[in-house]
């Protein structure tokens, strides 16, 4: 088990990785729990390091989605192929409130 920062919300989190898969189960106080593939995890780390605003905005929505999915009894599985769709869908479902 590795302790590091959550790729979605930046809080401290724990990572568990099965020996035969490049995939992590991340547990953190804000997102509760979700799964993420190794390539996507490294891609998010690069995006944060580069302060890629478009990605970082979607990450906050993915954090909400991970928590909501867990509350509904499931686990969010993030891969390189699905995270943009999930992030955008969540942003539409839960847009910033107008003043
Ligand atoms: Zn988190």
Boltz pocket constraint, residues with backbone or C-beta under 6 A from the ligand:
constraints:
  - pocket:
      binder: B
      contacts: [[A, 6], [A, 7], [A, 8], [A, 9], [A, 10], [A, 11], [A, 13], [A, 28], [A, 29], [A, 30], [A, 31], [A, 32], [A, 63]]
      max_distance: 6.0
